[in-house]
């Protein structure tokens, strides 16, 4: 894991926070934006620079139900070229108006970016210019240089997997949310325990959808699997006991100034029971206005 600037903690959670995510295509901007969305940031991708003040005003000064204090915007080479020139001044003006501005630049080595594009078979945004992939990456670096120069934080995602990048972004900006930020992770015991888990729950004692032929190809995210598990009284009892335990002990961690806790739920294959429980637990805590992220190791 590389990071060219130290993580800046959010000191004032009551302020309006604007996180601008930019960087190299394939560097992880979409993953980072989703992590902030899970933290209940109001997220917009590929917004023109000129509309930033209007977005901040509309989102932060909405009605009682619509008012949001945490906003994240994605900016990349799909934006118009003049946006990169105007962005520093625009961010400076917003900061002068009292908005807490955080500019994150997501980078990666050229060889890693080329490998990612070859694996996903995506086209680089600058490919329509008739450039080779290597030349498109070089041109993208040139265009984004003004933003990288003023970034609060530069994250090199070359050696990060999806889970590590999401955790890095979430831990850096969790203080903008109220309460703990919770990462719920599903996994398969046969592939080993997650090394970064704070708590591990074993769901192998529950009825296994794997033995139902029609459910075997599905995952715990799919409705037929959810319906099967919700019809099992033992599953409901397990969920209720887990929530009671977490509700009792998580406040102790919050009182100890912890802002981020990882809760792992495992089953045999990491596809059905653990995935279902992770999704249900995350939904339960989001409804209580807690920041909750999910990661399914065996699915992703």
N, C-alpha and C positions, 0 to 999 in steps of 0.2 A: 504494500500500500504506500503510495507516494502522495505527498501534499506539499505544495510549494509555499503555502502560507498557513499560519496557525489558525485553528478553528476559533471563530469569534462568537462568544456566547451572546445570546440575546438578553440584554440587561433589563429591558423594560417591556414585559409582556403586554402591558396595557396600551402601548403605542401602536400606530399603524405600521405594519411591517410589509415591505415590498421586496421579495426575493426575485432577482432576475437571473435566470439560468441561461447561459450561453456556452459556446465552445464548439469543438469539432464534431461534425456529423459522425455518429458512431461512437462518440465518447461517453454516452450514457445520460444525455439530457432527458430523454423520455422517462427513463427509470427514476431519475431524481425528481422529475415533475410529479410522477405518480406517488412517490414517497411523501411529498408535501401535500398532495391531494388527500392521502390517507390521514394526514395530520389536520385535515379540514381547512387547509389553505384554499382560497378561491383561485383556481388555476386556469390560465389561458395560454395557449401555445401559438407562436408565430404572430404576435400582435405588433402592428406598426408602432414605431416609437412615438409618433405624434399623438397616439391615442392613450398613452400611459396616464397622463393627468386625469383624463376623463374616466378611465377605468378605476383609478384610485378613488376619485370623488364618488362615482356611482356605487362602488362596492362598500366603501367605508362609511358613507353617509346615507345608506338606505334606511328603510323602515325598521321597526323593532325586530322583525323576523328576518329581514334581508341583510342587516348590517354585519359586515365582516371586517376584521382588523388584520387578517393575514392573507396576503395576496402573493401569488407566484406567477411569473410570466416567462415563457420560453422565447428566446431570440436566437436565430441562426442565419445561415446564408440564404435561406429562403426569403428573408426580409430584403427590402430594397437597399441598395448599396449606401444611399445617403443616411440610412438609419444608423449605421455604425459610427458615422461622423457626428450625428446629432445626439446619440445616446448619452455620452458623458455629461453634456450640458443639461440634458433633460433630467438625469438622475441627480445632478447637483441642485437643480431648482426644486425638485421634490424633497430632497434632504433639507434644504433651507426652509421649506414649508412645514417641517416637522415630521416628515415620513422617515422611518428607519429603513434605509435602503441597503440591501445586501446583494452584491453582484458575485455570482459563482461562475467560474470558468471551468468546464469539464474538458479535459485534454486526454490524449492517449498517444503512444508512439505510432509513427507512421506504419511500421510493419504490422502492428496490432490492428490498426484501422483497416489496412488492406485485407488482412485475414478475416476480420469481421464482415467486411463487405462480400468477400468471396464465399463465406459460409452462409450468409443470409440471402445472397443473390440480389440484394437491393442495389438500386442505382444511386450514385452520389448526386446530391442536388445540383452540382455544377456540371454534371455529365452532358446536359443538353448544349453546353458551350463547345462541344467537340473535343474536350480535354480527356486525356487518359486518366485513370484513377489516381495515379501518383501525382500528376500535374494538377488535378482537381483539388487534392488534399493540400498541395503547396499553395495554390491560389486561395484556398479557404483560410489557411493560416495567415496569409497576407491581409486578407479582408478583416479578419477578426483581431488583428494585432492591437488596435486601439482599445478594444474591450478587455483583452487579456492584461494590458498594462495597468488598468485601473481596478482590476478584480480584487475584491476583498479576500477571496479564497480561490486557489487554483487546485483542482483535484485531478490527479493523474490516475485514470481508471485502468491503465494497462494491465495491472496484476489483480484487479478486483473482479469478483464475480457479482452477479446481480444482487444477491443478499448483502454482501459487504458494502456495496455502493449505497444501497437503500439505507442501511444502518448508519453509515457515515453521514449521509445527508440528514437523516432523522435526528440523530443525536446532536448535531450541530444546531438544529433549529427547533427542537422539541420545547425549549423554554418559552416559545411564543404561544404555546398552547397551555391550557389549564390542566393541572394534574400530571400524572405519569404518562409517558408514551410507552405503549405496550407493543412488542413484536410477538405475534403468535406464529409459530413455525411448526409445520407438520414434517414428519420424517419416518423412515423405515428403520426399525431396530436392526434388521439384518445388514444394514449399511453403516451402522455405527451411530453413536450419539452426536448431536450437534455440539461442537466444542464451546460455543459461545452462549449456551443456554443457562439461564439463571434457575429455572425450574423445569423439571421434566415429568410429564404425566404419561402413564402407560395405558393405552386403550386396547391392548391385545385381549383383554378379558371380555370384550363386547362382541356381540354377534357380528360375523364377518360377511359382508356382501360379496366377497370374492367367491364364495361357494354357490352363489346364485348365477348361473350361466349368463342370464340377460344383463346382469349388473357388472360382471367382471370387466368388460372393456371400458366402463365408465369410471368417473371419479366422484369424490364426495361433494363436488360442486354441482353435479347433475341432479335434477329433480327426482328421478326414480330412486337414486341412492339415498337422497335426503328422506324421501317418503318411507323407504324401507327401514332406515335407522330410527326415524321418529315414531314408527309403530312399535318399537321395542322399548318396553318399560325400563329395562336395565340401562339403556342409553340415556333416557331422561334423568334417571337417578344419578348416573355418573356425571352428567353435565351440571345438575343442580349442586352436587357435592363439590365439584371443582370450582364453581362460581362462589360458593360459600367460603371455601378455603381462600381463594384469591381475594374476595372482598374483605376478609378478615386480616390478611397479611400485607396486601399491597399498600394500604395506607401507612404501614410502618416504614416501608421503603421511601414513600413520598416524604414522610416526616424526617427521614435521614438524608434529605436533599438528593435523593436519586431521581433522575428525570427519565430513565430509560430502563426497561426490564424486558428480557426475552423469555417467553414461556413456550416450551416445546411440548408437542403432543405426538407420541409415536404409536405406530401399530406395526403389523408384520411387513406389509408392502408399501406403506406410506401413501396409499392412493384413495382409500375409502374412509375408514373410521376416523383417522387422524385429520384428514382434510376436512371432513364434515365438522368435526369438533372445533377446529381452528376457525373456520368460517363462522360458525355459530357463536363462539366466544368473542370474536372480533366484532360481530354485529351487536352483541349484548353490550360491550363496553363503548362502542361508538354511540349507541343510543343514550348512554350516560354521559356523553360529551367528553369521553376520554380519547386521546389520540391512539389509534390502534392500526397497526400494519399487519399484513399477512405475507408469509412466504412458504411455499410448498416445495420442499427440497427435491422430492422425487418427481414432481410434475414439471419443474422448471430446469 
